[in-house]
Amino acid sequence: MEDKDIFKAWMAAMDWDGHGGIERAAEALGKGRRAIERYLNGTTALSTDTRLAMTALSQNLRPWDPDGEGLPGVHFSLSIGRS
């Protein structure tokens, strides 16, 4: 799958494939409108950093910090086993 197809699928999954989606993606990824257009046109490859940011955004993760460690506002953790 080409990077542009991956990016288009991500835009659709985020519901950003309609009016105003390019601006929302640019803001969320910390990039300019032209960078988003280049991803969509396939003229710029997706970096690992950008793909990781796409994953974090799709999972509703926040930027990492020592207190929240990037976890979403509501999360669930389960451990099974012996202490």
N, CA, C and O atoms as a MOPAC input file, in Angstrom:
PM7 MOZYME 1SCF
protein

 N      0.84700 1    -1.17500 1     0.00000 1
 C      0.00000 1     0.00000 1     0.00000 1
 C      0.89400 1     1.23900 1     0.00000 1
 O      1.82600 1     1.33400 1     0.79800 1
 N      0.61600 1     2.16600 1    -0.87300 1
 C      1.40700 1     3.39000 1    -0.96400 1
 C      1.09300 1     4.33500 1     0.19000 1
 O      0.00800 1     4.29000 1     0.77000 1
 N      2.06400 1     5.19300 1     0.51400 1
 C      1.88300 1     6.14500 1     1.60800 1
 C      0.65000 1     7.01000 1     1.41500 1
 O     -0.07600 1     7.27200 1     2.37400 1
 N      0.39900 1     7.46000 1     0.18800 1
 C     -0.76100 1     8.33200 1    -0.03000 1
 C     -2.05400 1     7.58400 1     0.28100 1
 O     -3.00000 1     8.18400 1     0.79100 1
 N     -2.11300 1     6.28700 1    -0.01700 1
 C     -3.29700 1     5.49100 1     0.28800 1
 C     -3.44900 1     5.28400 1     1.79300 1
 O     -4.55800 1     5.30400 1     2.32600 1
 N     -2.32200 1     5.08500 1     2.46700 1
 C     -2.33500 1     4.95600 1     3.92300 1
 C     -2.85300 1     6.25400 1     4.53800 1
 O     -3.68700 1     6.22600 1     5.44300 1
 N     -2.36000 1     7.38600 1     4.04900 1
 C     -2.76800 1     8.66600 1     4.61000 1
 C     -4.24000 1     8.94300 1     4.32500 1
 O     -4.95800 1     9.43500 1     5.19600 1
 N     -4.68800 1     8.63600 1     3.12900 1
 C     -6.10500 1     8.83500 1     2.80100 1
 C     -6.99100 1     7.95900 1     3.67800 1
 O     -8.04900 1     8.40400 1     4.12200 1
 N     -6.57600 1     6.72600 1     3.93100 1
 C     -7.35300 1     5.82900 1     4.79600 1
 C     -7.40000 1     6.37700 1     6.22000 1
 O     -8.43700 1     6.31400 1     6.88000 1
 N     -6.27500 1     6.91400 1     6.68900 1
 C     -6.23600 1     7.50200 1     8.02600 1
 C     -7.15000 1     8.71900 1     8.10700 1
 O     -7.87800 1     8.88800 1     9.08400 1
 N     -7.11200 1     9.57000 1     7.07600 1
 C     -7.98600 1    10.74500 1     7.04500 1
 C     -9.45600 1    10.31200 1     7.12000 1
 O    -10.24900 1    10.92500 1     7.83500 1
 N     -9.81000 1     9.26700 1     6.38800 1
 C    -11.18700 1     8.77400 1     6.40200 1
 C    -11.53900 1     8.20500 1     7.78300 1
 O    -12.63300 1     8.44300 1     8.29300 1
 N    -10.60900 1     7.45200 1     8.38600 1
 C    -10.84800 1     6.87300 1     9.70600 1
 C    -11.04200 1     7.96200 1    10.76200 1
 O    -11.79900 1     7.78100 1    11.71600 1
 N    -10.35700 1     9.08500 1    10.58700 1
 C    -10.48200 1    10.20300 1    11.52100 1
 C    -11.70100 1    11.07100 1    11.19000 1
 O    -12.00000 1    12.02600 1    11.90800 1
 N    -12.39300 1    10.74200 1    10.11300 1
 C    -13.53400 1    11.51300 1     9.61500 1
 C    -13.08900 1    12.91800 1     9.18400 1
 O    -13.80900 1    13.90200 1     9.35600 1
 N    -11.89500 1    12.97300 1     8.62800 1
 C    -11.31900 1    14.22400 1     8.15800 1
 C    -11.18600 1    14.23700 1     6.63800 1
 O    -10.38700 1    14.99700 1     6.09200 1
 N    -11.95200 1    13.41400 1     5.96500 1
 C    -11.85900 1    13.36400 1     4.50700 1
 C    -12.86500 1    14.28000 1     3.83200 1
 O    -13.00000 1    14.25200 1     2.60800 1
 N    -13.56200 1    15.07800 1     4.59700 1
 C    -14.51900 1    16.03300 1     4.04500 1
 C    -14.02800 1    17.46200 1     4.19000 1
 O    -12.83800 1    17.70700 1     4.39000 1
 N    -14.94800 1    18.39300 1     4.08900 1
 C    -14.64200 1    19.82700 1     4.18200 1
 C    -13.96100 1    20.14500 1     5.51800 1
 O    -14.45800 1    19.77200 1     6.58100 1
 N    -12.83400 1    20.83000 1     5.45100 1
 C    -12.09800 1    21.23000 1     6.64700 1
 C    -11.15000 1    20.17300 1     7.18600 1
 O    -10.43500 1    20.41900 1     8.15800 1
 N    -11.13700 1    19.00200 1     6.56800 1
 C    -10.30200 1    17.91700 1     7.07400 1
 C     -8.81700 1    18.18200 1     6.96400 1
 O     -8.05100 1    17.82200 1     7.85800 1
 N     -8.40500 1    18.80700 1     5.87900 1
 C     -6.97600 1    19.10200 1     5.70700 1
 C     -6.49000 1    20.01000 1     6.82700 1
 O     -5.41200 1    19.79400 1     7.38100 1
 N     -7.27400 1    21.01300 1     7.16000 1
 C     -6.89400 1    21.92900 1     8.22600 1
 C     -6.83600 1    21.21300 1     9.57100 1
 O     -5.92100 1    21.45200 1    10.36000 1
 N     -7.81000 1    20.33200 1     9.84100 1
 C     -7.81100 1    19.59000 1    11.11200 1
 C     -6.60700 1    18.66200 1    11.19600 1
 O     -5.97800 1    18.55400 1    12.24800 1
 N     -6.28400 1    17.99300 1    10.09400 1
 C     -5.12300 1    17.09400 1    10.08400 1
 C     -3.83500 1    17.87800 1    10.27900 1
 O     -2.95400 1    17.45500 1    11.02900 1
 N     -3.72300 1    19.01300 1     9.61000 1
 C     -2.52000 1    19.84100 1     9.74000 1
 C     -2.32700 1    20.29200 1    11.18100 1
 O     -1.21900 1    20.22800 1    11.71300 1
 N     -3.39400 1    20.74400 1    11.80400 1
 C     -3.30400 1    21.20200 1    13.18900 1
 C     -2.94400 1    20.04600 1    14.12600 1
 O     -2.07900 1    20.19000 1    14.98900 1
 N     -3.60000 1    18.91600 1    13.95600 1
 C     -3.36400 1    17.77500 1    14.83400 1
 C     -1.94300 1    17.23800 1    14.70600 1
 O     -1.34100 1    16.82800 1    15.69800 1
 N     -1.40000 1    17.24000 1    13.47800 1
 C     -0.05600 1    16.71000 1    13.24200 1
 C      1.03600 1    17.76400 1    13.39600 1
 O      2.22100 1    17.44100 1    13.32100 1
 N      0.64700 1    19.02000 1    13.61000 1
 C      1.63900 1    20.08700 1    13.74000 1
 C      2.34400 1    20.38100 1    12.43300 1
 O      3.53800 1    20.68000 1    12.41400 1
 N      1.60500 1    20.29700 1    11.34400 1
 C      2.16900 1    20.51900 1    10.00900 1
 C      1.35500 1    21.58000 1     9.28800 1
 O      0.26800 1    21.95600 1     9.72700 1
 N      1.89200 1    22.05000 1     8.18800 1
 C      1.18400 1    23.01800 1     7.37400 1
 C      0.24000 1    22.34100 1     6.38900 1
 O      0.34100 1    21.14000 1     6.13600 1
 N     -0.66900 1    23.12400 1     5.84400 1
 C     -1.63300 1    22.62200 1     4.86300 1
 C     -0.92400 1    21.97800 1     3.67300 1
 O     -1.34800 1    20.93000 1     3.18800 1
 N      0.15600 1    22.60800 1     3.20300 1
 C      0.88600 1    22.07900 1     2.04400 1
 C      1.46000 1    20.68900 1     2.31700 1
 O      1.47100 1    19.84000 1     1.42500 1
 N      1.93300 1    20.45000 1     3.53200 1
 C      2.46500 1    19.12500 1     3.87300 1
 C      1.35900 1    18.07400 1     3.77400 1
 O      1.58500 1    16.98200 1     3.25300 1
 N      0.17900 1    18.39800 1     4.26600 1
 C     -0.94700 1    17.46500 1     4.20300 1
 C     -1.33000 1    17.20700 1     2.74600 1
 O     -1.60500 1    16.06900 1     2.36600 1
 N     -1.34800 1    18.24900 1     1.94300 1
 C     -1.66400 1    18.09300 1     0.52300 1
 C     -0.63000 1    17.20700 1    -0.17000 1
 O     -0.98200 1    16.39700 1    -1.02700 1
 N      0.64700 1    17.35700 1     0.19800 1
 C      1.69100 1    16.52100 1    -0.39200 1
 C      1.52500 1    15.05600 1     0.01100 1
 O      1.76000 1    14.16500 1    -0.80500 1
 N      1.12400 1    14.79400 1     1.25200 1
 C      0.84600 1    13.41100 1     1.66400 1
 C     -0.30900 1    12.84400 1     0.84000 1
 O     -0.24000 1    11.71100 1     0.36400 1
 N     -1.36000 1    13.63000 1     0.67500 1
 C     -2.53500 1    13.17200 1    -0.06000 1
 C     -2.23700 1    12.94200 1    -1.53900 1
 O     -2.80200 1    12.03900 1    -2.15500 1
 N     -1.35300 1    13.75400 1    -2.10600 1
 C     -0.98800 1    13.61900 1    -3.52100 1
 C      0.08100 1    12.56000 1    -3.75000 1
 O      0.32500 1    12.15300 1    -4.88600 1
 N      0.71300 1    12.11600 1    -2.67800 1
 C      1.76300 1    11.11000 1    -2.80800 1
 C      3.10000 1    11.67900 1    -3.22800 1
 O      3.97700 1    10.93400 1    -3.66300 1
 N      3.27600 1    12.98700 1    -3.10700 1
 C      4.54900 1    13.59800 1    -3.48800 1
 C      5.54500 1    13.64700 1    -2.33400 1
 O      6.71800 1    13.96300 1    -2.53600 1
 N      5.08200 1    13.33800 1    -1.12800 1
 C      5.95100 1    13.26000 1     0.04100 1
 C      5.65800 1    11.95700 1     0.77000 1
 O      4.49900 1    11.61700 1     1.01000 1
 N      6.71800 1    11.23000 1     1.12000 1
 C      6.56100 1     9.98400 1     1.86300 1
 C      6.26800 1    10.29400 1     3.32600 1
 O      6.69200 1    11.32100 1     3.85600 1
 N      5.53900 1     9.39400 1     3.96600 1
 C      5.25700 1     9.53100 1     5.39200 1
 C      6.47000 1     9.07500 1     6.19300 1
 O      6.97400 1     7.97000 1     5.99200 1
 N      6.93100 1     9.92100 1     7.09400 1
 C      8.03800 1     9.53200 1     7.96600 1
 C      7.50500 1     8.63600 1     9.07800 1
 O      6.30100 1     8.58500 1     9.32800 1
 N      8.40200 1     7.94300 1     9.72700 1
 C      8.01600 1     7.12000 1    10.87400 1
 C      7.38900 1     7.99300 1    11.95500 1
 O      6.41000 1     7.59200 1    12.58400 1
 N      7.94400 1     9.17900 1    12.17300 1
 C      7.39800 1    10.09600 1    13.18100 1
 C      5.95300 1    10.45900 1    12.86300 1
 O      5.10100 1    10.46500 1    13.75300 1
 N      5.67700 1    10.75800 1    11.60900 1
 C      4.32200 1    11.13100 1    11.21100 1
 C      3.37300 1     9.94700 1    11.36500 1
 O      2.24800 1    10.11000 1    11.83800 1
 N      3.81600 1     8.76700 1    10.97200 1
 C      2.95900 1     7.58500 1    11.10000 1
 C      2.68200 1     7.25700 1    12.56800 1
 O      1.57900 1     6.83300 1    12.91300 1
 N      3.67500 1     7.45100 1    13.42600 1
 C      3.44500 1     7.24800 1    14.86300 1
 C      2.45200 1     8.27400 1    15.40400 1
 O      1.58800 1     7.93900 1    16.21400 1
 N      2.57600 1     9.52000 1    14.95800 1
 C      1.62500 1    10.55600 1    15.38000 1
 C      0.21700 1    10.21400 1    14.89100 1
 O     -0.75500 1    10.41300 1    15.61900 1
 N      0.10400 1     9.70900 1    13.68200 1
 C     -1.19800 1     9.30400 1    13.15400 1
 C     -1.81500 1     8.21900 1    14.03900 1
 O     -3.00700 1     8.25900 1    14.34200 1
 N     -0.99400 1     7.25000 1    14.44800 1
 C     -1.47100 1     6.18200 1    15.32000 1
 C     -1.92400 1     6.74400 1    16.65900 1
 O     -3.00100 1     6.39800 1    17.14600 1
 N     -1.11400 1     7.60300 1    17.25300 1
 C     -1.46000 1     8.19200 1    18.54600 1
 C     -2.77300 1     8.97300 1    18.46200 1
 O     -3.62700 1     8.85400 1    19.34000 1
 N     -2.92800 1     9.76300 1    17.41500 1
 C     -4.16400 1    10.53100 1    17.25300 1
 C     -5.36700 1     9.61700 1    17.07100 1
 O     -6.43500 1     9.87600 1    17.62500 1
 N     -5.19800 1     8.56100 1    16.30400 1
 C     -6.33000 1     7.65800 1    16.07600 1
 C     -6.71600 1     6.89800 1    17.33800 1
 O     -7.85200 1     6.44000 1    17.46400 1
 N     -5.77600 1     6.76100 1    18.27600 1
 C     -6.04500 1     6.08400 1    19.54600 1
 C     -6.38000 1     7.06800 1    20.66500 1
 O     -6.50200 1     6.68600 1    21.82900 1
 N     -6.52600 1     8.33800 1    20.29400 1
 C     -6.88200 1     9.40300 1    21.23500 1
 C     -5.85600 1     9.56000 1    22.35700 1
 O     -6.21400 1     9.86200 1    23.49500 1
 N     -4.57800 1     9.35400 1    22.02800 1
 C     -3.51500 1     9.53400 1    23.00900 1
 C     -3.09300 1    10.99300 1    23.06100 1
 O     -3.17000 1    11.71500 1    22.06700 1
 N     -2.65500 1    11.40400 1    24.21600 1
 C     -2.15300 1    12.76500 1    24.39900 1
 C     -0.63600 1    12.75000 1    24.27700 1
 O     -0.01400 1    11.69100 1    24.37100 1
 N     -0.03700 1    13.92400 1    24.06800 1
 C      1.42700 1    13.97300 1    24.05800 1
 C      1.96800 1    13.46500 1    25.40400 1
 O      1.37300 1    13.70200 1    26.45500 1
 N      3.08200 1    12.77900 1    25.34800 1
 C      3.66200 1    12.18800 1    26.54400 1
 C      4.10900 1    13.26100 1    27.52100 1
 O      4.67700 1    14.28100 1    27.12900 1
 N      3.84800 1    13.02000 1    28.79200 1
 C      4.40600 1    13.84200 1    29.85900 1
 C      4.63500 1    12.93000 1    31.06500 1
 O      4.05500 1    11.84600 1    31.13300 1
 N      5.46800 1    13.35000 1    32.01300 1
 C      5.79500 1    12.46800 1    33.13500 1
 C      4.58700 1    12.06200 1    33.98100 1
 O      4.59700 1    10.98700 1    34.57900 1
 N      3.55500 1    12.89500 1    34.04400 1
 C      2.40200 1    12.57800 1    34.87900 1
 C      1.41900 1    11.62600 1    34.19000 1
 O      1.03800 1    10.60400 1    34.76100 1
 N      1.01600 1    11.96100 1    32.97700 1
 C      0.00800 1    11.15600 1    32.30300 1
 C      0.56800 1    10.09700 1    31.39300 1
 O     -0.16000 1     9.20300 1    30.96200 1
 N      1.84800 1    10.17700 1    31.09200 1
 C      2.53600 1     9.23000 1    30.21300 1
 C      1.84300 1     9.04700 1    28.86800 1
 O      1.98900 1     8.00400 1    28.23200 1
 N      1.08900 1    10.05500 1    28.43300 1
 C      0.46100 1    10.01200 1    27.12700 1
 C     -0.81300 1     9.18900 1    27.05300 1
 O     -1.39900 1     9.04300 1    25.98000 1
 N     -1.24800 1     8.65100 1    28.19000 1
 C     -2.44400 1     7.82800 1    28.17100 1
 C     -3.68200 1     8.67600 1    27.89500 1
 O     -3.70400 1     9.86700 1    28.20700 1
 N     -4.71100 1     8.06500 1    27.31100 1
 C     -5.94400 1     8.81800 1    27.10600 1
 C     -6.54300 1     9.21700 1    28.45200 1
 O     -6.17100 1     8.66200 1    29.48600 1
 N     -7.46200 1    10.17000 1    28.44300 1
 C     -8.07600 1    10.64600 1    29.67500 1
 C     -8.72700 1     9.52800 1    30.46400 1
 O     -8.70500 1     9.54400 1    31.69500 1
 N     -9.30000 1     8.57000 1    29.78200 1
 C     -9.91000 1     7.41300 1    30.42400 1
 C     -9.23700 1     6.17900 1    29.84100 1
 O     -9.23900 1     5.97800 1    28.62700 1
 N     -8.66800 1     5.36600 1    30.70000 1
 C     -8.04800 1     4.12900 1    30.23200 1
 C     -8.27300 1     3.02500 1    31.25400 1
 O     -8.62200 1     3.29000 1    32.40400 1
 N     -8.07700 1     1.83100 1    30.83700 1
 C     -8.30500 1     0.65800 1    31.66100 1
 C     -7.06200 1    -0.22700 1    31.60500 1
 O     -6.49200 1    -0.46000 1    30.53900 1
 N     -6.66700 1    -0.70400 1    32.75300 1
 C     -5.52200 1    -1.60500 1    32.80900 1
 C     -5.91700 1    -2.84100 1    33.61200 1
 O     -6.58000 1    -2.73400 1    34.64300 1
 N     -5.51200 1    -3.99300 1    33.14000 1
 C     -5.84700 1    -5.24900 1    33.81300 1
 C     -4.59200 1    -6.11500 1    33.85000 1
 O     -3.92900 1    -6.31300 1    32.83200 1
 N     -4.28100 1    -6.62000 1    35.02400 1
 C     -3.16000 1    -7.54300 1    35.18000 1
 C     -3.68800 1    -8.83600 1    35.75500 1
 O     -4.44500 1    -8.84400 1    36.72600 1
 N     -3.28000 1    -9.92300 1    35.14300 1
 C     -3.68200 1   -11.23800 1    35.62800 1
 C     -2.41800 1   -12.00300 1    35.95200 1
 O     -1.49000 1   -12.05600 1    35.14500 1
 N     -2.38400 1   -12.58200 1    37.10600 1
 C     -1.20900 1   -13.35200 1    37.49200 1
 C     -0.90500 1   -13.18300 1    38.96000 1
 O     -1.66400 1   -12.57500 1    39.71600 1
 N      0.20700 1   -13.72800 1    39.33400 1
 C      0.61200 1   -13.66900 1    40.73300 1
 C      1.43400 1   -12.42700 1    40.98000 1
 O      2.15800 1   -11.95100 1    40.10600 1
 N      1.31000 1   -11.92100 1    42.16900 1
 C      2.08900 1   -10.74300 1    42.56300 1
 C      3.43400 1   -11.13700 1    43.06800 1
 O      4.22900 1   -10.27500 1    43.44500 1

